[in-house]
Amino acid sequence: MMESILKGLALGLVLALSVGPIIFTIIKQSLNNGVKGGFSFVAGVWVSDIILVVLSNTLTVLVATLLEHSRAIAYCGSSFLIAMGVYFVFFKKVHLANDNGGKDARFRKRDIAKVFASGFIINTLNPGVILFWLGNATVLSLNHTLQERVIIFSVCLLVNMTADTAKVLGAGRLRSRLTLHTLNIINKISGTILIGFGMVLLWTAVFHRAIPLTHH
């Protein structure tokens, strides 16, 4: 059991420290919409990860079929990232999400649902995420029982969720010190990064290169 826990910790640290479009969007959502916005976004990412972990360990045939269409998924994912990045850079109006009294404005249910959906879609449409979970599930299935894999992936997800929580809370603390101008710059930087990741994903799909295993 200890070996499974240690492997889960190692896998979780790799996942938490990997650089991808998710980490920048977590920070952006937390800065723009506060803790509720950040947690709404990462909740979508977490649900996506859990579904992919379950599918990777129980329905490998289905996931393998999805990977056969990795180019199509890459096209959809890159288009979504680029479109979102363009929106953030050129069209998104940044606000501090405060009311006239300086308190956090109400984050409505439809706002939560919208941010949650964006986190779920960005994570699910990233072929690198599918490859990450399926690849590790396949390798671990060679020498580990289902029970051991449940421990490994549970610990991995827990570590990753803890890291995401720290990112949201850290960004939330910085938010009170930021001006509208600073938030606008951060928003444009985040959008540019999303466009960059989208272009890289599109480039690898067009030229049949290996899909980069980026998650966060």
Backbone torsions as a table, in degrees:
resi	resn	phi	psi	omega
1	MET	NA	-41.1	-179.9
2	MET	-60.1	-39.5	178.8
3	GLU	-62.1	-40.8	179.1
4	SER	-64.8	-40.6	178.7
5	ILE	-63.6	-45.2	-179.2
6	LEU	-64.0	-40.2	177.8
7	LYS	-66.4	-37.0	176.5
8	GLY	-64.9	-40.5	177.2
9	LEU	-62.6	-44.9	-179.7
10	ALA	-62.8	-45.2	-179.5
11	LEU	-65.5	-38.8	178.8
12	GLY	-65.5	-39.0	178.4
13	LEU	-66.0	-40.7	176.9
14	VAL	-60.1	-44.0	-179.3
15	LEU	-66.6	-43.6	-177.1
16	ALA	-67.6	-31.8	-176.4
17	LEU	-94.2	-6.0	179.5
18	SER	-71.1	148.3	-175.9
19	VAL	-104.5	126.8	178.9
20	GLY	-158.9	-174.9	-176.7
21	PRO	-66.2	-23.6	-175.9
22	ILE	-63.4	-46.2	-174.1
23	ILE	-61.0	-39.0	-178.9
24	PHE	-71.7	-34.8	179.2
25	THR	-72.4	-34.4	175.3
26	ILE	-58.5	-48.5	-178.8
27	ILE	-63.8	-42.7	-178.9
28	LYS	-63.3	-46.1	-179.9
29	GLN	-62.7	-40.0	-179.0
30	SER	-67.0	-38.5	-179.8
31	LEU	-72.4	-41.1	-177.0
32	ASN	-77.6	-40.8	-171.6
33	ASN	-118.0	7.1	177.7
34	GLY	79.7	-170.5	-176.5
35	VAL	-61.5	-40.0	-179.7
36	LYS	-61.6	-41.5	178.4
37	GLY	-64.4	-42.8	179.6
38	GLY	-63.7	-45.4	-179.4
39	PHE	-70.7	-31.0	175.7
40	SER	-62.9	-40.9	-179.4
41	PHE	-69.0	-49.4	-177.0
42	VAL	-68.2	-26.8	176.4
43	ALA	-62.5	-39.3	175.9
44	GLY	-63.4	-40.5	177.7
45	VAL	-64.4	-43.3	-178.4
46	TRP	-63.8	-43.9	179.0
47	VAL	-61.7	-41.9	177.7
48	SER	-61.0	-45.3	179.4
49	ASP	-61.7	-45.1	-178.8
50	ILE	-61.5	-43.8	179.0
51	ILE	-62.3	-43.6	-179.4
52	LEU	-67.2	-36.3	177.5
53	VAL	-64.5	-45.4	179.4
54	VAL	-62.2	-45.9	179.8
55	LEU	-63.6	-41.3	-178.2
56	SER	-64.1	-30.8	-176.4
57	ASN	-95.6	-16.8	-176.9
58	THR	-120.8	-27.6	-177.6
59	LEU	-125.7	57.4	-175.6
60	THR	-60.5	-31.9	179.6
61	VAL	-64.4	-42.9	-179.7
62	LEU	-64.8	-44.6	-179.6
63	VAL	-65.7	-39.1	177.6
64	ALA	-61.6	-37.0	177.4
65	THR	-64.5	-40.3	177.2
66	LEU	-62.0	-39.0	-179.0
67	LEU	-66.4	-25.1	176.2
68	GLU	-65.2	-21.3	178.4
69	HIS	-109.1	30.4	-176.5
70	SER	-61.6	-30.5	178.6
71	ARG	-65.3	-44.3	179.3
72	ALA	-63.7	-41.0	177.8
73	ILE	-63.8	-40.3	179.0
74	ALA	-63.1	-40.2	177.9
75	TYR	-61.7	-46.6	179.9
76	CYS	-63.6	-45.5	-178.5
77	GLY	-64.5	-45.0	-179.6
78	SER	-65.7	-39.7	178.9
79	SER	-63.0	-41.2	179.8
80	PHE	-65.8	-43.9	-180.0
81	LEU	-64.3	-44.2	-179.7
82	ILE	-64.4	-44.3	-179.8
83	ALA	-62.2	-42.7	179.3
84	MET	-65.6	-41.2	178.6
85	GLY	-62.8	-44.1	178.0
86	VAL	-60.9	-40.7	179.1
87	TYR	-62.7	-44.6	-179.6
88	PHE	-65.1	-38.6	-175.2
89	VAL	-75.8	-42.5	-169.7
90	PHE	-109.3	-24.8	-170.5
91	PHE	-121.5	-24.9	-176.3
92	LYS	-67.4	126.7	175.7
93	LYS	-92.8	117.5	-175.9
94	VAL	-84.9	137.6	174.7
95	HIS	-141.2	163.9	-176.2
96	LEU	-87.7	-0.6	179.1
97	ALA	56.3	36.6	176.8
98	ASN	-115.6	150.2	174.6
99	ASP	-86.0	-173.8	-176.3
100	ASN	-65.3	-22.6	179.4
101	GLY	-88.5	2.2	178.7
102	GLY	87.0	1.6	179.6
103	LYS	-88.5	159.7	179.0
104	ASP	-60.7	130.5	176.7
105	ALA	-69.6	155.3	-178.2
106	ARG	-64.9	128.8	177.1
107	PHE	-94.5	103.8	-171.0
108	ARG	-72.4	162.0	-178.7
109	LYS	-59.7	-38.5	179.8
110	ARG	-68.4	-30.3	175.5
111	ASP	-68.0	-42.5	178.8
112	ILE	-60.9	-45.3	-179.2
113	ALA	-63.4	-39.6	-178.6
114	LYS	-67.0	-45.1	179.7
115	VAL	-68.5	-40.6	176.3
116	PHE	-57.3	-46.5	-178.6
117	ALA	-63.3	-38.7	-179.7
118	SER	-65.1	-39.2	176.9
119	GLY	-64.6	-42.6	179.9
120	PHE	-63.8	-45.1	-176.5
121	ILE	-68.5	-46.2	180.0
122	ILE	-58.0	-44.0	-177.8
123	ASN	-70.4	-42.7	-175.5
124	THR	-71.5	-32.5	-178.3
125	LEU	-86.9	8.1	176.4
126	ASN	-93.9	106.1	-179.4
127	PRO	-56.9	-29.3	178.8
128	GLY	-62.0	-33.4	178.3
129	VAL	-67.6	-44.8	178.8
130	ILE	-61.4	-44.9	-179.9
131	LEU	-64.3	-37.4	-180.0
132	PHE	-61.3	-51.3	-177.1
133	TRP	-70.8	-43.5	-179.2
134	LEU	-66.7	-42.0	-179.8
135	GLY	-61.0	-46.5	-179.8
136	ASN	-69.3	-37.7	178.2
137	ALA	-63.8	-39.5	-179.7
138	THR	-66.9	-47.0	-179.3
139	VAL	-64.1	-45.0	-177.7
140	LEU	-68.7	-27.1	-179.4
141	SER	-68.0	-18.0	-178.6
142	LEU	-70.5	-34.8	-174.6
143	ASN	-126.1	6.0	-177.7
144	HIS	-131.3	144.6	176.9
145	THR	-75.6	170.1	178.6
146	LEU	-61.1	-39.7	179.1
147	GLN	-62.4	-42.2	178.9
148	GLU	-65.5	-38.7	179.0
149	ARG	-67.4	-34.6	176.5
150	VAL	-61.0	-42.0	178.7
151	ILE	-65.8	-46.5	-178.1
152	ILE	-59.1	-51.0	-175.9
153	PHE	-74.0	-29.4	176.3
154	SER	-65.6	-45.3	178.1
155	VAL	-64.6	-42.0	179.4
156	CYS	-58.8	-48.1	-179.6
157	LEU	-65.7	-37.4	179.2
158	LEU	-63.9	-43.2	177.7
159	VAL	-62.6	-44.0	-179.0
160	ASN	-65.1	-41.2	178.6
161	MET	-64.6	-38.4	177.7
162	THR	-63.1	-42.8	178.9
163	ALA	-64.4	-42.1	178.6
164	ASP	-64.0	-39.4	178.1
165	THR	-61.8	-41.8	178.4
166	ALA	-63.4	-38.6	178.7
167	LYS	-64.2	-43.4	-179.4
168	VAL	-64.6	-48.1	-178.2
169	LEU	-66.7	-37.8	178.4
170	GLY	-64.2	-44.3	178.4
171	ALA	-67.1	-35.9	179.6
172	GLY	-63.0	-36.9	178.4
173	ARG	-69.0	-35.9	179.1
174	LEU	-70.8	-26.2	-173.1
175	ARG	-57.1	-39.9	-177.0
176	SER	-66.4	-16.5	-178.0
177	ARG	-99.3	-1.7	-174.7
178	LEU	-96.1	146.1	175.2
179	THR	-94.0	168.5	178.4
180	LEU	-61.0	-38.7	179.7
181	HIS	-63.6	-43.3	179.4
182	THR	-64.4	-42.3	178.1
183	LEU	-62.5	-37.4	178.8
184	ASN	-63.6	-40.6	178.0
185	ILE	-65.1	-45.6	179.5
186	ILE	-61.3	-39.3	179.6
187	ASN	-61.6	-44.1	-179.5
188	LYS	-69.0	-37.3	176.9
189	ILE	-63.7	-45.1	178.6
190	SER	-60.2	-43.4	178.3
191	GLY	-62.6	-41.2	178.6
192	THR	-63.1	-39.9	178.6
193	ILE	-64.7	-41.3	177.7
194	LEU	-62.4	-41.9	176.9
195	ILE	-61.3	-42.0	179.7
196	GLY	-61.6	-47.0	177.9
197	PHE	-63.6	-38.5	178.2
198	GLY	-63.5	-41.3	179.4
199	MET	-66.3	-40.0	178.1
200	VAL	-63.4	-43.5	179.0
201	LEU	-62.9	-41.8	178.8
202	LEU	-65.9	-41.4	179.9
203	TRP	-61.1	-45.5	-179.3
204	THR	-66.0	-34.0	179.9
205	ALA	-70.5	-42.8	-177.4
206	VAL	-66.8	-40.1	-175.1
207	PHE	-100.9	16.8	172.5
208	HIS	58.3	29.6	177.3
209	ARG	-87.6	168.0	-178.4
210	ALA	-63.5	135.4	178.1
211	ILE	-69.7	126.5	-178.7
212	PRO	-64.5	137.0	-177.0
213	LEU	-86.3	61.6	177.5
214	THR	-97.3	140.8	178.4
215	HIS	-122.1	-81.9	176.6
216	HIS	-93.7	NA	NA
